[in-house]
């Protein structure tokens, strides 16, 4: 929150527990034989992140709504292929492996008992929570995510970088503006426009047909931003090929609404939470009960030792 300094680490929690689920074998089980690979794996991830990067503050950002209706109204295909069940009231149900879905509430209980701030806001994705915390931060920010969409928040001047896991969280790509320019030819501000033009099948974003990543980067280099590119469509003297002009002209309806979908929100009504890295558990008795029930063992003990240190 404003007025609080020190390094803030923001976890894209779902991104990390999905990686833990698929990266840790389901032979990791509770005493009753129930798989707890996502729970244990996430605790190991957090332990490694805190040990390696020493944040002063930590927030586990959650998807209170993984497919907000306001985004779907603008682009109906948004994440549509990942819907397991639609609901007229409240968020749709996301298609999640059976043995992961019930581990999520356990993860939430463990984070709460540890005292790690956990924030989700109705009608918003974790990306939007991360975007708002980042916008309000006065110190440096490390965003830990396996989702490239959050590259749009990278800002060297403000000390905002993305820690992108390449393998577990032991090997992270420390993504700053130099990395973005080297890989994509844009800075953080330009990444959202690049993603919008390129499209993203994993999110159901169609993009502009015929405009791939390299072409999008060249257009942004030539015309500055999305508005500059669309202004060039209307300027017969601008250096667009006939096919580029035609494709962009035909995509006007998409281009008009896509920025609101692709860009993360920076004005989410965040709750007032204590983001300080906890040194001792908020609920020791509750944590002990969770440890016994789910067999959290060494993963939890290592994290507790790291937090205390």
C-alpha positions as CSV (number, residue, x, y, z in Angstrom):
1,X,0.0,0.0,0.0
2,X,1.1,3.6,-0.4
3,X,3.6,4.8,2.1
4,X,5.1,1.3,2.6
5,X,8.5,0.7,1.1
6,X,10.8,-2.3,0.8
7,X,10.8,-5.0,-1.8
8,X,7.3,-6.4,-2.5
9,X,6.9,-9.9,-4.0
10,X,3.6,-10.7,-5.7
11,X,2.8,-14.3,-6.4
12,X,0.5,-15.3,-9.3
13,X,-0.6,-18.1,-7.0
14,X,-2.6,-20.2,-9.4
15,X,0.2,-20.1,-12.0
16,X,2.6,-21.4,-9.3
17,X,0.3,-24.1,-7.9
18,X,-0.5,-25.4,-11.4
19,X,3.3,-25.7,-12.0
20,X,3.7,-27.4,-8.6
21,X,0.9,-29.8,-9.4
22,X,2.4,-30.9,-12.7
23,X,6.0,-30.7,-11.5
24,X,5.7,-32.6,-8.3
25,X,4.7,-36.3,-8.5
26,X,1.3,-37.3,-7.2
27,X,3.1,-39.9,-5.1
28,X,3.5,-37.0,-2.6
29,X,0.5,-37.8,-0.3
30,X,-1.1,-37.0,3.0
31,X,-1.2,-39.7,5.7
32,X,-4.6,-41.0,4.3
33,X,-3.1,-41.4,0.8
34,X,-4.6,-38.2,-0.7
35,X,-2.2,-36.4,-3.1
36,X,-0.9,-33.1,-1.8
37,X,1.7,-32.5,-4.5
38,X,0.4,-29.0,-5.3
39,X,0.3,-28.0,-1.6
40,X,3.8,-29.2,-0.8
41,X,5.2,-28.0,-4.1
42,X,3.9,-24.5,-3.6
43,X,5.3,-24.3,-0.1
44,X,8.7,-25.4,-1.5
45,X,8.4,-22.7,-4.2
46,X,7.7,-20.0,-1.7
47,X,10.5,-21.2,0.5
48,X,13.0,-21.0,-2.4
49,X,11.7,-17.6,-3.5
50,X,12.0,-16.0,0.0
51,X,15.4,-17.5,0.5
52,X,16.8,-16.4,-2.9
53,X,15.2,-13.0,-3.2
54,X,14.5,-11.8,0.4
55,X,11.4,-9.7,-0.1
56,X,10.2,-7.4,2.7
57,X,6.6,-8.0,1.8
58,X,4.8,-10.9,0.2
59,X,1.3,-11.2,-1.3
60,X,-0.3,-14.4,-2.7
61,X,-2.6,-13.0,-5.3
62,X,-5.6,-15.1,-6.2
63,X,-8.2,-15.5,-8.9
64,X,-11.5,-14.5,-7.3
65,X,-12.9,-14.7,-10.8
66,X,-10.6,-16.3,-13.4
67,X,-12.9,-15.3,-16.3
68,X,-14.5,-11.9,-15.4
69,X,-17.8,-11.2,-17.1
70,X,-16.7,-7.7,-18.1
71,X,-13.9,-9.2,-20.2
72,X,-16.2,-11.9,-21.7
73,X,-18.7,-9.2,-22.7
74,X,-16.0,-7.6,-24.8
75,X,-14.4,-10.7,-26.2
76,X,-16.8,-13.8,-25.8
77,X,-14.0,-16.2,-26.7
78,X,-11.9,-15.1,-23.7
79,X,-10.8,-18.3,-22.0
80,X,-13.9,-20.0,-23.3
81,X,-12.1,-23.3,-24.1
82,X,-11.2,-23.6,-20.4
83,X,-14.8,-23.5,-19.0
84,X,-15.9,-26.7,-17.4
85,X,-19.3,-25.3,-16.3
86,X,-21.1,-22.0,-17.0
87,X,-23.0,-20.1,-14.2
88,X,-25.5,-17.4,-14.7
89,X,-24.6,-16.0,-11.3
90,X,-21.0,-15.9,-10.2
91,X,-17.8,-17.1,-11.9
92,X,-17.8,-20.0,-14.4
93,X,-16.1,-23.1,-13.2
94,X,-12.6,-23.6,-14.7
95,X,-11.6,-27.0,-16.0
96,X,-9.0,-28.2,-13.4
97,X,-7.7,-31.7,-12.8
98,X,-9.8,-33.4,-10.1
99,X,-6.8,-34.0,-7.8
100,X,-5.8,-30.4,-7.9
101,X,-9.2,-28.7,-7.4
102,X,-9.7,-29.8,-3.8
103,X,-6.0,-28.9,-2.9
104,X,-6.7,-25.2,-3.6
105,X,-8.7,-24.7,-0.4
106,X,-6.0,-26.5,1.6
107,X,-3.4,-24.1,0.0
108,X,-5.6,-21.1,1.1
109,X,-5.9,-22.4,4.7
110,X,-2.2,-23.0,5.0
111,X,-1.3,-19.5,3.6
112,X,-3.8,-18.0,6.0
113,X,-2.4,-19.9,9.0
114,X,1.1,-18.9,8.1
115,X,0.1,-15.2,7.9
116,X,1.0,-14.7,4.3
117,X,-1.3,-12.1,2.8
118,X,-3.7,-13.7,0.4
119,X,-5.8,-11.3,-1.8
120,X,-8.5,-12.0,-4.3
121,X,-11.1,-9.4,-5.3
122,X,-14.6,-10.3,-6.7
123,X,-14.9,-9.9,-10.5
124,X,-11.1,-9.6,-11.0
125,X,-8.3,-12.0,-11.9
126,X,-5.1,-12.3,-9.9
127,X,-3.4,-10.4,-12.8
128,X,-5.5,-7.4,-11.9
129,X,-4.7,-7.7,-8.2
130,X,-1.0,-7.8,-9.1
131,X,-1.4,-4.8,-11.5
132,X,-3.0,-2.7,-8.7
133,X,-0.5,-3.6,-6.0
134,X,2.3,-2.8,-8.6
135,X,0.7,0.6,-9.4
136,X,0.5,1.5,-5.8
137,X,3.9,0.3,-4.7
138,X,6.6,2.9,-3.8
139,X,9.5,0.4,-3.7
140,X,10.7,-2.3,-6.0
141,X,8.4,-5.1,-7.1
142,X,9.1,-8.7,-8.0
143,X,6.2,-10.4,-9.8
144,X,6.5,-14.2,-9.8
145,X,4.4,-15.8,-12.6
146,X,4.5,-18.3,-15.4
147,X,2.1,-16.0,-17.4
148,X,3.8,-13.8,-19.9
149,X,0.8,-11.4,-19.9
150,X,2.3,-9.8,-16.8
151,X,5.4,-8.7,-18.8
152,X,3.4,-5.6,-19.5
153,X,4.1,-4.4,-15.9
154,X,7.9,-4.5,-16.3
155,X,9.3,-1.0,-15.6
156,X,13.0,-0.5,-15.0
157,X,12.4,3.1,-13.8
158,X,10.2,1.8,-10.9
159,X,12.1,-1.4,-10.2
160,X,9.3,-3.7,-11.4
161,X,10.5,-7.0,-12.9
162,X,8.9,-10.4,-13.6
163,X,10.5,-13.5,-12.2
164,X,9.4,-16.1,-14.8
165,X,10.0,-19.8,-13.8
166,X,11.9,-21.7,-16.5
167,X,12.1,-24.9,-14.4
168,X,10.4,-25.0,-11.0
169,X,11.4,-21.8,-9.3
170,X,15.1,-22.8,-9.0
171,X,15.7,-21.4,-12.5
172,X,14.0,-18.0,-13.0
173,X,14.3,-15.6,-15.9
174,X,14.7,-12.2,-14.3
175,X,12.7,-10.2,-16.8
176,X,13.5,-6.6,-17.1
177,X,13.2,-4.2,-20.1
178,X,16.5,-5.4,-21.6
179,X,15.2,-9.0,-21.7
180,X,11.9,-7.8,-23.3
181,X,13.6,-5.8,-25.9
182,X,15.9,-8.7,-26.7
183,X,13.1,-11.3,-27.0
184,X,10.2,-9.2,-28.3
185,X,11.6,-5.8,-29.4
186,X,9.3,-3.9,-27.0
187,X,9.4,-2.7,-23.4
188,X,6.9,-3.4,-20.7
189,X,4.5,-0.7,-21.9
190,X,4.6,-2.1,-25.4
191,X,4.1,-5.7,-24.5
192,X,0.3,-5.4,-24.0
193,X,0.0,-4.0,-27.6
194,X,2.2,-6.8,-28.9
195,X,0.1,-9.5,-27.2
196,X,-3.1,-7.9,-28.4
197,X,-2.0,-7.9,-32.0
198,X,-0.4,-11.3,-31.9
199,X,-3.2,-12.9,-30.0
200,X,-3.0,-15.8,-27.5
201,X,-4.8,-19.1,-28.1
202,X,-4.4,-20.1,-24.5
203,X,-6.5,-17.2,-23.5
204,X,-8.9,-17.3,-26.4
205,X,-7.6,-14.0,-27.8
206,X,-7.8,-14.1,-31.6
207,X,-5.4,-11.3,-32.4
208,X,-5.2,-9.7,-35.8
209,X,-5.2,-12.5,-38.5
210,X,-1.9,-12.5,-40.3
211,X,-0.1,-10.3,-37.7
212,X,2.3,-12.5,-35.8
213,X,4.7,-11.6,-33.1
214,X,7.6,-10.5,-35.4
215,X,5.3,-8.3,-37.5
216,X,3.6,-6.9,-34.5
217,X,7.0,-5.9,-33.0
218,X,8.0,-4.3,-36.4
219,X,4.8,-2.3,-36.5
220,X,5.2,-1.1,-32.9
221,X,8.8,-0.1,-33.7
222,X,7.6,1.9,-36.7
223,X,4.5,3.5,-35.3
224,X,5.1,3.6,-31.5
225,X,2.0,2.0,-30.1
226,X,-1.4,0.6,-31.1
227,X,-3.0,4.0,-31.6
228,X,-0.1,4.9,-33.9
229,X,-0.6,1.7,-35.9
230,X,-4.3,2.3,-36.3
231,X,-3.7,5.9,-37.3
232,X,-1.3,4.6,-40.0
233,X,-4.2,2.5,-41.4
234,X,-6.0,5.7,-42.2
235,X,-2.9,7.3,-43.7
236,X,-2.3,6.2,-47.3
237,X,1.3,7.5,-47.0
238,X,2.2,5.4,-43.9
239,X,4.5,2.5,-44.5
240,X,2.1,-0.4,-44.3
241,X,1.9,-3.1,-46.9
242,X,-1.5,-3.5,-48.6
243,X,-2.1,-6.8,-46.7
244,X,-1.2,-5.3,-43.3
245,X,-3.5,-2.3,-44.0
246,X,-6.4,-4.6,-45.0
247,X,-6.0,-7.0,-42.1
248,X,-5.8,-4.2,-39.5
249,X,-8.7,-2.4,-41.1
250,X,-10.8,-5.5,-40.9
251,X,-9.9,-6.0,-37.3
252,X,-11.1,-2.6,-36.1
253,X,-13.9,-4.0,-34.0
254,X,-11.5,-6.4,-32.2
255,X,-8.8,-3.7,-31.7
256,X,-11.4,-1.3,-30.2
257,X,-12.3,-3.6,-27.3
258,X,-9.1,-5.8,-26.9
259,X,-7.0,-3.2,-24.9
260,X,-9.5,-3.4,-22.0
261,X,-9.3,-7.2,-22.0
262,X,-5.5,-7.5,-22.4
263,X,-4.3,-4.8,-20.1
264,X,-4.4,-5.7,-16.4
265,X,-6.4,-3.4,-14.2
266,X,-4.6,-0.9,-12.0
267,X,-7.6,0.3,-10.0
268,X,-8.9,-2.9,-8.2
269,X,-10.5,-2.1,-4.8
270,X,-7.9,-3.9,-2.7
271,X,-8.6,-4.8,0.9
272,X,-6.5,-3.3,3.7
273,X,-4.0,-6.2,4.4
274,X,-0.7,-6.6,6.2
275,X,1.7,-7.4,3.5
276,X,4.8,-7.8,5.7
277,X,6.6,-11.1,5.4
278,X,5.5,-13.1,8.5
279,X,8.3,-14.2,10.8
280,X,6.1,-16.4,12.9
281,X,2.7,-18.1,12.0
282,X,-0.5,-16.2,12.5
283,X,-2.3,-19.3,13.7
284,X,0.2,-21.9,15.1
285,X,-2.5,-24.3,16.4
286,X,-4.3,-24.2,13.1
287,X,-1.0,-24.7,11.2
288,X,-0.2,-27.7,13.4
289,X,-3.6,-29.3,12.7
290,X,-3.1,-28.7,8.9
291,X,0.3,-30.3,9.1
292,X,-1.0,-33.4,10.8
293,X,-4.0,-33.7,8.5
294,X,-2.2,-33.2,5.3
295,X,1.4,-34.4,6.1
296,X,3.0,-31.1,5.1
297,X,6.2,-32.2,6.9
298,X,9.6,-31.0,5.6
299,X,8.1,-28.5,3.1
300,X,6.4,-26.5,5.8
301,X,9.2,-26.8,8.3
302,X,11.7,-25.5,5.7
303,X,9.5,-22.5,4.9
304,X,8.9,-21.7,8.6
305,X,12.7,-21.8,9.2
306,X,13.3,-19.5,6.2
307,X,10.6,-17.0,7.4
308,X,12.0,-17.0,10.9
309,X,15.5,-16.3,9.6
